[in-house]
Amino acid sequence: MEKEIIEHALHINRRKFLSRLSLGIGSIALGSLLIPDLFKGGEEEAAITGLPHFAPRAKRIIYLFQNGAPSQLDLFDYKPLLQKMQGEDLPASIRQGQRLTGMTADQAKFPLAGTVFQFSQYGQSRAWLSELLPHTARVVDDICFIKTMYTEAINHDPALTFFQTGAQQGNRPSMGSWLSYGLGSENKNLPSFCVLLSKGKGNGQGVYSKLWSNGFLDSIYQGVQFSSGENPVLYLNDPASITRQDRRKMLDQIAALNDQSYKAFGDPEIATKIQQYEMAYRMQTIVPEITDTSKEPEDTLKLYGPECLVPGTFAANCLLARKLSESGVRFVQLYHQGWDGHNNLPGEIKGQAKDVDQASAALITDLKQRGLLDETLIIWGGEFGRTNYCQGKLTKDSYGRDHHPRCFTVWMAGGGVRPGVYGETDDFGYNIAKDPVHVHDFHATILYLMGLDHEKLTFKHQGRRYRLTDVAGKVVNGLIA
């Protein structure tokens, strides 16, 4: 047995030889992970990594993703022609043979369905908004409404994945991971990418961890999911019998063992594991403070509404997102489920809009009052839009809408965005009439606002250089202040 151990220790192959050549560099890298300030000459000295390509307009992002596809025709894109032509068939010249989902593929007729909700114009931009969004109407002059978003994906999973990763297939880094990779963290005690989940009153589509995956990037860039219960980060508290000193000693011993493994194998994921242990230790102190709403002023709680005190609700997550962003988290991703309006859309969307309207507007107001809106980019929208024709039976007060990727509305606020209305759709709300914005263009513009050139933010994987925008995308200058 002893002879086998000696032979194993002496055994060397090409991979081990090359990895041991780089141990000096590897040890330096490991030291920088364990002690982030190890090689800094002083607080005023800029970090070597995590620098933007040019001066950023925004420092942080809060993405309020409305999973299931909100109906732009019942919320943002007012089309009186649909009321006038209620029940008439959508002209073939407008539909242009668009491929359909399996839910309306067998329909012989496509009866136009106007919204049952009242629309009014608000703010200096005279943006049209539905009566379902009274709180959003009050902050309309801080919002840029993009009426002409479009995508190729026509079903939820690929469309949702496309918006989050720039590809319809899985196993690609998410937008938050790309930003963490490109810019690093502003707070060494918190992850640079956090994920919050909530579910509204309507029909929900599932969300899954591949949406906040690091893909082929190092796992340190993966989004950290907060749970919706009383303890947002599970297993954060030590058992009653374990003191902070005990935890520190345990982590030091684990780090020493991992250090030996790193020196033996040179696997960068071992260094990442050490860094994640250290991050979890630091989070034990700061996360309970951030997730505690008891010290929030009464007027702030009133701003977000009573549900902000109920863990796991959209309102509670919006308030938590503000606190995380204010503490330096680079990218906070909220997924809110419940917008899949195939049947009885008028009845369902009332509850869906009520779930998110007040808290979405409150987030803008709250950040603005704190002087943080100019450096925080807020994004609100789903994976595609909804059709102007009825899915299934059309009645005076009830209709359903199928998936519509050709044009839909997403809005942004703060972070260097120009408020107002961008783009126009045709009178039927079916096709883009002016200023299209593809998902890749959207991503390129977001990266630009964060100080990153989307063509330079790349990572080489399996012989190819990948980026969030794949081989497409252009910055939409009309969206930038």
C-alpha positions as CSV (number, residue, x, y, z in Angstrom):
1,M,0.0,0.0,0.0
2,E,2.9,2.4,0.9
3,K,4.6,1.6,-2.4
4,E,1.4,2.5,-4.3
5,I,1.2,5.8,-2.5
6,I,4.8,6.7,-3.3
7,E,4.3,5.7,-7.0
8,H,1.2,7.9,-7.1
9,A,3.1,10.8,-5.6
10,L,5.9,10.4,-8.2
11,H,3.6,9.8,-11.1
12,I,3.7,12.7,-13.6
13,N,2.0,13.2,-16.9
14,R,1.8,16.0,-19.4
15,R,-1.2,17.7,-17.8
16,K,0.3,17.6,-14.3
17,F,3.7,18.8,-15.6
18,L,2.1,21.8,-17.3
19,S,-0.1,22.6,-14.4
20,R,2.8,22.5,-11.9
21,L,4.8,24.9,-14.2
22,S,2.1,27.5,-13.4
23,L,1.9,26.9,-9.6
24,G,3.6,30.2,-8.9
25,I,1.0,32.1,-10.8
26,G,-1.8,29.9,-9.5
27,S,-0.7,30.6,-5.9
28,I,-0.8,34.3,-6.5
29,A,-4.3,33.9,-8.0
30,L,-5.4,31.8,-5.1
31,G,-4.1,34.4,-2.6
32,S,-6.0,37.1,-4.4
33,L,-9.3,35.1,-4.1
34,L,-8.8,34.5,-0.3
35,I,-7.6,38.1,0.3
36,P,-9.2,40.4,-2.4
37,D,-7.1,43.4,-1.3
38,L,-3.8,41.5,-1.2
39,F,-2.2,43.3,-4.2
40,K,-3.8,46.7,-3.9
41,G,-1.4,49.5,-3.3
42,G,-4.1,51.5,-1.6
43,E,-7.8,52.2,-1.6
44,E,-7.4,54.8,-4.3
45,E,-5.7,52.3,-6.7
46,A,-8.1,50.9,-9.4
47,A,-8.6,47.2,-9.5
48,I,-6.9,45.4,-12.4
49,T,-10.1,43.6,-13.5
50,G,-13.7,44.5,-13.6
51,L,-13.2,47.8,-15.5
52,P,-15.7,49.0,-18.1
53,H,-14.6,49.6,-21.7
54,F,-15.8,53.3,-21.4
55,A,-17.6,55.6,-19.0
56,P,-20.8,53.8,-18.0
57,R,-24.2,55.5,-17.8
58,A,-25.4,53.0,-15.2
59,K,-23.7,51.0,-12.4
60,R,-26.4,48.5,-11.6
61,I,-29.4,46.8,-13.1
62,I,-32.7,45.7,-11.6
63,Y,-34.6,43.5,-14.2
64,L,-38.3,43.0,-13.4
65,F,-39.0,40.1,-15.8
66,Q,-42.7,39.5,-16.3
67,N,-42.8,35.8,-17.2
68,G,-45.6,34.6,-19.4
69,A,-45.8,37.6,-21.8
70,P,-48.0,40.6,-20.7
71,S,-50.5,41.8,-23.3
72,Q,-49.1,45.0,-24.7
73,L,-52.5,45.7,-26.4
74,D,-54.2,45.8,-22.9
75,L,-51.5,47.7,-21.1
76,F,-49.4,49.9,-23.4
77,D,-50.1,49.9,-27.1
78,Y,-53.5,51.6,-27.7
79,K,-55.1,50.6,-31.0
80,P,-58.7,52.0,-31.4
81,L,-58.9,50.3,-34.9
82,L,-59.2,47.0,-33.1
83,Q,-62.4,48.2,-31.3
84,K,-63.8,49.5,-34.6
85,M,-63.1,46.2,-36.3
86,Q,-64.1,44.0,-33.3
87,G,-64.9,40.5,-34.5
88,E,-63.7,41.0,-38.1
89,D,-61.1,38.7,-39.4
90,L,-57.4,39.9,-39.3
91,P,-56.5,40.7,-43.0
92,A,-54.1,38.1,-44.5
93,S,-52.0,41.0,-45.8
94,I,-51.3,41.9,-42.1
95,R,-50.7,38.4,-40.8
96,Q,-48.4,37.6,-43.8
97,G,-48.5,33.9,-43.1
98,Q,-46.9,34.1,-39.7
99,R,-46.2,30.7,-38.1
100,L,-48.6,30.0,-35.3
101,T,-48.4,28.1,-32.0
102,G,-50.2,24.8,-31.7
103,M,-52.9,26.6,-29.7
104,T,-54.2,28.6,-32.7
105,A,-52.8,26.7,-35.7
106,D,-56.2,25.1,-36.4
107,Q,-58.2,28.3,-36.3
108,A,-60.0,29.0,-39.5
109,K,-60.7,32.6,-38.4
110,F,-58.7,35.2,-36.6
111,P,-61.3,37.6,-35.1
112,L,-59.8,40.9,-34.0
113,A,-60.2,41.7,-30.3
114,G,-60.0,45.2,-29.1
115,T,-59.2,45.8,-25.4
116,V,-62.0,46.3,-22.9
117,F,-59.9,48.7,-20.8
118,Q,-59.8,52.5,-21.1
119,F,-56.6,54.2,-22.2
120,S,-55.4,57.7,-21.5
121,Q,-52.3,59.7,-22.3
122,Y,-49.9,60.8,-19.6
123,G,-46.8,62.9,-19.1
124,Q,-44.8,65.1,-21.4
125,S,-44.4,62.2,-23.8
126,R,-48.2,61.7,-24.0
127,A,-47.6,58.0,-23.6
128,W,-50.8,55.8,-23.8
129,L,-51.4,53.7,-20.7
130,S,-54.2,51.4,-19.7
131,E,-56.4,52.1,-16.7
132,L,-54.8,49.0,-15.2
133,L,-51.6,50.9,-14.5
134,P,-52.5,53.9,-12.4
135,H,-49.3,53.9,-10.4
136,T,-47.1,53.5,-13.5
137,A,-48.9,56.5,-15.0
138,R,-47.6,58.7,-12.2
139,V,-44.0,58.0,-13.1
140,V,-44.4,58.0,-16.8
141,D,-41.9,60.8,-17.4
142,D,-39.1,58.7,-16.0
143,I,-39.9,55.8,-18.4
144,C,-38.8,54.9,-21.9
145,F,-41.5,52.7,-23.5
146,I,-40.0,50.5,-26.3
147,K,-43.1,49.7,-28.5
148,T,-41.2,47.7,-31.1
149,M,-39.3,44.9,-29.4
150,Y,-39.3,41.7,-31.5
151,T,-37.9,38.1,-31.3
152,E,-37.9,35.0,-33.4
153,A,-39.0,32.6,-30.6
154,I,-42.7,31.9,-30.5
155,N,-42.9,29.6,-27.4
156,H,-42.2,30.4,-23.8
157,D,-39.1,28.3,-23.0
158,P,-36.9,29.4,-26.0
159,A,-38.2,33.0,-25.9
160,L,-37.5,33.3,-22.1
161,T,-34.1,31.7,-22.5
162,F,-33.3,34.0,-25.5
163,F,-34.0,37.1,-23.4
164,Q,-31.9,35.9,-20.5
165,T,-28.9,34.4,-22.4
166,G,-29.0,35.7,-26.0
167,A,-29.6,32.1,-27.3
168,Q,-32.8,30.0,-27.5
169,Q,-30.9,26.9,-26.4
170,G,-29.7,26.3,-22.8
171,N,-26.2,26.1,-21.3
172,R,-25.2,29.7,-22.2
173,P,-24.3,32.4,-19.6
174,S,-27.1,34.6,-18.5
175,M,-27.0,38.4,-18.9
176,G,-26.3,38.7,-15.2
177,S,-23.4,36.3,-15.4
178,W,-21.9,38.2,-18.4
179,L,-22.1,41.5,-16.4
180,S,-20.5,39.8,-13.4
181,Y,-17.8,38.5,-15.6
182,G,-17.2,41.8,-17.3
183,L,-17.5,44.2,-14.4
184,G,-17.1,42.2,-11.1
185,S,-18.8,43.2,-7.9
186,E,-19.1,46.5,-6.1
187,N,-19.5,44.8,-2.7
188,K,-17.1,41.9,-1.8
189,N,-19.6,40.8,0.9
190,L,-22.4,40.1,-1.5
191,P,-22.8,38.2,-4.8
192,S,-22.7,40.4,-7.9
193,F,-25.8,38.6,-9.3
194,C,-28.9,37.8,-7.3
195,V,-32.2,36.2,-8.3
196,L,-35.6,36.7,-6.8
197,L,-38.8,34.8,-7.6
198,S,-42.5,35.6,-7.2
199,K,-45.8,34.4,-8.6
200,G,-48.9,36.4,-9.3
201,K,-52.6,35.6,-9.5
202,G,-52.6,34.5,-13.2
203,N,-51.5,31.4,-15.1
204,G,-47.8,31.0,-14.6
205,Q,-45.0,29.6,-16.7
206,G,-42.1,27.9,-15.0
207,V,-38.7,29.4,-14.4
208,Y,-35.6,27.3,-13.9
209,S,-32.0,27.7,-12.9
210,K,-30.6,27.6,-16.5
211,L,-31.9,31.2,-16.8
212,W,-29.4,32.5,-14.2
213,S,-26.7,29.9,-15.1
214,N,-23.0,30.8,-15.6
215,G,-23.0,28.5,-18.6
216,F,-19.4,28.0,-19.7
217,L,-18.1,30.9,-17.5
218,D,-16.6,30.2,-14.1
219,S,-19.2,29.2,-11.6
220,I,-18.5,32.2,-9.4
221,Y,-20.6,34.2,-12.0
222,Q,-23.7,32.1,-11.5
223,G,-26.8,33.9,-10.0
224,V,-27.5,33.4,-6.3
225,Q,-31.1,32.6,-5.8
226,F,-32.9,34.0,-2.8
227,S,-35.8,32.0,-1.5
228,S,-39.3,33.4,-1.0
229,G,-39.6,32.3,2.6
230,E,-38.7,34.0,5.9
231,N,-35.0,33.1,5.3
232,P,-34.1,34.3,1.8
233,V,-30.7,32.6,1.9
234,L,-31.0,29.0,3.1
235,Y,-28.6,27.6,5.7
236,L,-27.1,31.0,6.2
237,N,-27.3,30.8,10.0
238,D,-24.9,28.6,12.0
239,P,-26.2,25.9,14.3
240,A,-26.6,27.1,17.9
241,S,-23.5,25.1,19.0
242,I,-21.2,26.7,16.4
243,T,-19.6,30.1,17.1
244,R,-18.3,32.5,14.5
245,Q,-14.8,31.6,15.6
246,D,-15.6,27.9,15.1
247,R,-16.9,28.6,11.6
248,R,-13.8,30.7,10.7
249,K,-11.5,27.8,11.8
250,M,-13.5,25.3,9.9
251,L,-13.3,27.4,6.7
252,D,-9.6,27.9,7.2
253,Q,-9.0,24.2,7.4
254,I,-11.2,23.5,4.3
255,A,-9.4,26.2,2.4
256,A,-6.1,24.6,3.3
257,L,-7.3,21.2,1.9
258,N,-8.6,22.9,-1.2
259,D,-5.3,24.7,-1.6
260,Q,-3.5,21.3,-1.7
261,S,-6.0,20.1,-4.3
262,Y,-5.5,23.2,-6.3
263,K,-1.7,22.8,-6.3
264,A,-2.0,19.2,-7.3
265,F,-4.5,19.6,-10.1
266,G,-4.7,23.3,-11.0
267,D,-8.4,23.1,-11.5
268,P,-9.8,26.7,-11.4
269,E,-13.1,25.5,-10.0
270,I,-11.3,24.6,-6.8
271,A,-10.3,28.3,-6.4
272,T,-13.9,29.2,-7.2
273,K,-15.1,26.9,-4.5
274,I,-12.8,28.6,-1.9
275,Q,-14.1,32.0,-3.0
276,Q,-17.7,30.8,-2.6
277,Y,-17.1,29.6,0.9
278,E,-15.6,32.9,1.8
279,M,-18.5,34.8,0.2
280,A,-21.0,32.7,2.2
281,Y,-19.2,33.5,5.4
282,R,-19.3,37.2,4.7
283,M,-22.9,37.0,3.7
284,Q,-23.8,35.6,7.2
285,T,-23.2,39.1,8.5
286,I,-24.7,41.4,5.8
287,V,-27.7,39.5,4.4
288,P,-29.8,39.4,7.6
289,E,-29.4,43.2,7.8
290,I,-30.4,43.7,4.1
291,T,-33.4,41.5,4.3
292,D,-34.7,43.1,7.4
293,T,-37.5,45.6,6.5
294,S,-38.3,46.6,10.1
295,K,-36.0,49.7,9.9
296,E,-37.6,50.9,6.6
297,P,-39.4,54.3,7.0
298,E,-43.2,54.0,7.1
299,D,-43.6,56.2,4.0
300,T,-41.3,53.8,2.1
301,L,-43.4,50.8,3.1
302,K,-46.6,52.7,2.1
303,L,-45.0,53.5,-1.2
304,Y,-44.5,49.8,-2.1
305,G,-47.9,48.8,-0.6
306,P,-48.9,46.3,2.2
307,E,-47.6,43.2,0.3
308,C,-44.0,44.5,0.6
309,L,-44.1,43.0,4.1
310,V,-45.1,39.6,2.8
311,P,-41.9,37.6,1.9
312,G,-41.9,36.3,-1.6
313,T,-44.4,38.7,-3.1
314,F,-43.5,40.9,-6.1
315,A,-43.7,44.0,-3.8
316,A,-41.4,42.5,-1.2
317,N,-38.9,41.5,-3.9
318,C,-38.9,45.0,-5.4
319,L,-38.1,46.4,-2.0
320,L,-35.4,43.8,-1.5
321,A,-34.0,44.5,-5.0
322,R,-33.6,48.2,-4.0
323,K,-31.8,47.2,-0.8
324,L,-29.5,44.8,-2.7
325,S,-28.8,47.3,-5.5
326,E,-28.2,50.1,-2.9
327,S,-25.7,47.7,-1.3
328,G,-23.7,47.3,-4.5
329,V,-25.2,44.2,-6.1
330,R,-24.5,44.6,-9.8
331,F,-27.5,42.7,-11.3
332,V,-30.7,41.9,-9.5
333,Q,-33.1,39.7,-11.5
334,L,-36.7,39.4,-10.5
335,Y,-38.9,36.7,-12.2
336,H,-42.6,37.3,-11.7
337,Q,-44.8,34.5,-13.0
338,G,-48.5,34.7,-14.0
339,W,-48.9,36.5,-17.3
340,D,-49.9,33.7,-19.6
341,G,-53.2,35.0,-20.8
342,H,-54.6,32.5,-23.3
343,N,-58.1,32.4,-21.8
344,N,-60.3,35.0,-20.2
345,L,-57.5,37.6,-20.4
346,P,-59.6,40.6,-19.3
347,G,-60.5,38.8,-16.0
348,E,-57.0,37.6,-15.3
349,I,-55.0,40.6,-16.3
350,K,-56.7,42.8,-13.7
351,G,-55.1,40.8,-10.9
352,Q,-51.8,40.4,-12.8
353,A,-51.5,44.2,-13.2
354,K,-52.5,44.9,-9.6
355,D,-49.7,42.5,-8.4
356,V,-47.0,44.6,-10.1
357,D,-48.1,48.1,-10.9
358,Q,-47.6,49.8,-7.5
359,A,-44.3,48.2,-6.6
360,S,-42.8,48.7,-10.1
361,A,-43.6,52.4,-9.9
362,A,-42.5,52.6,-6.2
363,L,-39.1,51.2,-7.2
364,I,-38.6,54.1,-9.6
365,T,-39.8,56.7,-7.1
366,D,-37.8,55.1,-4.2
367,L,-34.5,55.1,-6.2
368,K,-35.1,58.6,-7.4
369,Q,-35.7,59.9,-3.9
370,R,-32.4,58.3,-2.8
371,G,-30.5,59.8,-5.8
372,L,-29.9,56.3,-7.2
373,L,-32.1,56.2,-10.3
374,D,-29.6,57.9,-12.6
375,E,-27.1,55.1,-11.9
376,T,-29.6,52.2,-11.7
377,L,-31.2,50.8,-14.9
378,I,-34.7,49.3,-14.3
379,I,-36.1,47.0,-17.0
380,W,-39.7,45.7,-17.2
381,G,-41.1,43.3,-19.7
382,G,-41.7,39.7,-20.8
383,E,-40.5,37.3,-23.4
384,F,-42.9,38.3,-26.2
385,G,-46.3,39.9,-26.7
386,R,-49.9,39.0,-27.3
387,T,-51.9,38.8,-30.6
388,N,-54.5,41.3,-31.7
389,Y,-56.9,38.5,-32.6
390,C,-58.8,36.3,-30.3
391,Q,-57.7,32.8,-29.4
392,G,-60.8,30.7,-29.0
393,K,-64.3,32.2,-28.5
394,L,-64.7,36.0,-28.6
395,T,-67.4,37.6,-26.5
396,K,-68.1,41.2,-25.6
397,D,-66.2,41.0,-22.3
398,S,-63.9,38.0,-22.8
399,Y,-61.1,36.9,-25.1
400,G,-57.8,35.2,-25.1
401,R,-54.6,36.1,-26.8
402,D,-51.9,33.8,-28.2
403,H,-48.1,34.4,-28.3
404,H,-46.9,37.3,-30.5
405,P,-43.2,37.8,-31.2
406,R,-43.4,40.4,-34.0
407,C,-43.9,43.4,-31.8
408,F,-44.4,44.0,-28.1
409,T,-43.6,46.6,-25.4
410,V,-40.8,46.6,-22.9
411,W,-39.9,49.6,-20.7
412,M,-36.8,50.9,-19.1
413,A,-36.1,53.7,-16.6
414,G,-33.1,55.4,-15.1
415,G,-29.5,54.5,-15.9
416,G,-28.9,56.8,-18.9
417,V,-32.2,56.0,-20.7
418,R,-34.1,58.6,-22.6
419,P,-37.6,58.9,-21.3
420,G,-40.5,58.8,-23.8
421,V,-41.9,56.5,-26.4
422,Y,-39.6,54.7,-28.9
423,G,-40.9,53.0,-32.0
424,E,-44.3,52.6,-33.6
425,T,-46.5,49.6,-34.5
426,D,-49.1,49.5,-37.3
427,D,-52.7,50.4,-36.7
428,F,-53.5,46.7,-36.0
429,G,-50.7,46.5,-33.4
430,Y,-49.4,43.5,-35.3
431,N,-46.3,44.6,-37.2
432,I,-43.6,47.2,-36.6
433,A,-44.0,50.4,-38.5
434,K,-40.9,52.3,-37.3
435,D,-37.7,51.7,-35.3
436,P,-37.5,47.9,-34.6
437,V,-35.5,46.7,-31.7
438,H,-34.3,43.1,-31.7
439,V,-33.4,41.2,-28.6
440,H,-29.7,41.3,-29.6
441,D,-30.0,45.1,-30.1
442,F,-31.6,45.3,-26.6
443,H,-28.7,43.4,-25.0
444,A,-26.1,45.5,-26.9
445,T,-27.8,48.7,-25.6
446,I,-28.0,47.4,-22.0
447,L,-24.3,46.5,-22.1
448,Y,-23.5,49.9,-23.6
449,L,-25.3,51.7,-20.7
450,M,-23.1,49.7,-18.3
451,G,-20.0,50.8,-20.1
452,L,-19.4,47.6,-22.0
453,D,-18.8,47.1,-25.7
454,H,-20.9,44.0,-26.6
455,E,-18.5,43.0,-29.3
456,K,-15.5,43.0,-26.9
457,L,-17.2,41.3,-24.0
458,T,-16.2,37.8,-25.1
459,F,-15.2,34.4,-23.7
460,K,-13.4,31.7,-25.6
461,H,-15.0,28.3,-25.2
462,Q,-14.3,25.1,-27.2
463,G,-12.3,27.1,-29.8
464,R,-14.9,29.8,-30.4
465,R,-15.3,33.3,-28.9
466,Y,-18.8,33.7,-27.5
467,R,-20.7,36.9,-26.4
468,L,-24.1,37.7,-25.1
469,T,-25.2,39.1,-28.5
470,D,-23.8,36.1,-30.5
471,V,-22.8,37.6,-33.9
472,A,-25.4,40.3,-34.1
473,G,-26.8,43.3,-32.3
474,K,-26.3,47.0,-32.5
475,V,-26.6,49.8,-29.9
476,V,-29.9,51.6,-30.2
477,N,-28.8,55.3,-29.8
478,G,-32.4,56.5,-29.7
479,L,-32.9,54.9,-26.3
480,I,-29.9,56.7,-24.7
481,A,-30.2,60.1,-23.1
